[in-house]
Amino acid sequence: MSNKELMKKVFQDMALPVFEGSSVKPVDLEASDLKDRKITVLLLGSDISMDSAFKSLVKLRESGYLLTVVMSKAAEHLVGKDTVESVVQPYRLITGDCYEGVQGLVRNTDVVILPNLTQNTLAKVAVGVQDDFPSMLLWQFLLQKVRVIVNTDSIRHAWFSIDGNPKMKKVMEGHIKTLAEYGASIIEHHDYDSVLMRDQLPASKRGSAGNSEVRPRHQKSSLTVSEETPRVITEAWLRSLSATNRQIVIEKGMMITPLAKDLAKSMGVEIVDKRQR
């Protein structure tokens, strides 16, 4: 083995360690009818708004999505493996610090959902730290440009709201913006089915989904004014957009808040203001 091959093997062993104790149900993804509807759900150490998250995940499963749920050790304790198995009923449930085949999971996942991303894992990934399984796996998904959808309830409303300390809130909001810059879609609800369906609608049906237009990743998608587009563009509304939307057109009679402007800039979303033309 050459030095180059040896170094590559050492890196892979360090970045993707193998531990025992995980339950993996094998599936022939190439032969599966659900090949393009594979969702990996990463559950972390928070039980905030999980009832709502479970309802949305069940809806996805019933809609034909193939769900793989990966639980951290903290999630096993706070959320409960038995609860996930009985309520969500995923196609496969993976527990433990890591497992053999993580590279295959990253390559064969269409969408990643994080219903309860914690402040801890958010902070790690924002600065590139991968010292545990959740932060390493999330980093790998983002690195490979797998679509990641993140709910922020467990970040903004943990045991205590981050509103209580403006400086600490600024740090966490900065990390959220960084995650958006990495390519993640930031949302403040658990209606994942609507988010996914909005992106899959053909152009002729855009009006029923906020007039969002879906194009390949290398092209710029834009939102134009419609009856469903809010008259006031807020930070919360911006966070609900999918990662494919990279342009907002503001027509006469519309407004955009200062916070929304700042967030759009950090997310790489272009604002086209036609009010003065």
Secondary structure by P-SEA (a helix, b strand, c coil): ccaaaaaaaaaaaaacccccbbbbbbbcccccccccbbbbbbbcccccaaaaaaaaaaaaaaaccbbbbbbcccccccccaaaaaaacccccccccccccaaaaaaaaccbbbbccccaaaaaaaaacccccaaaaaaaaaaaaccbbbbbccccccccccccccaaaaaaaaaaaaaaaaabbbbbcccaaaaaaaaaaccccccccccccccccccccccccccccccccccaaaaaaccccccbbbbcccccccaaaaaaaaaacbbbbbcccc
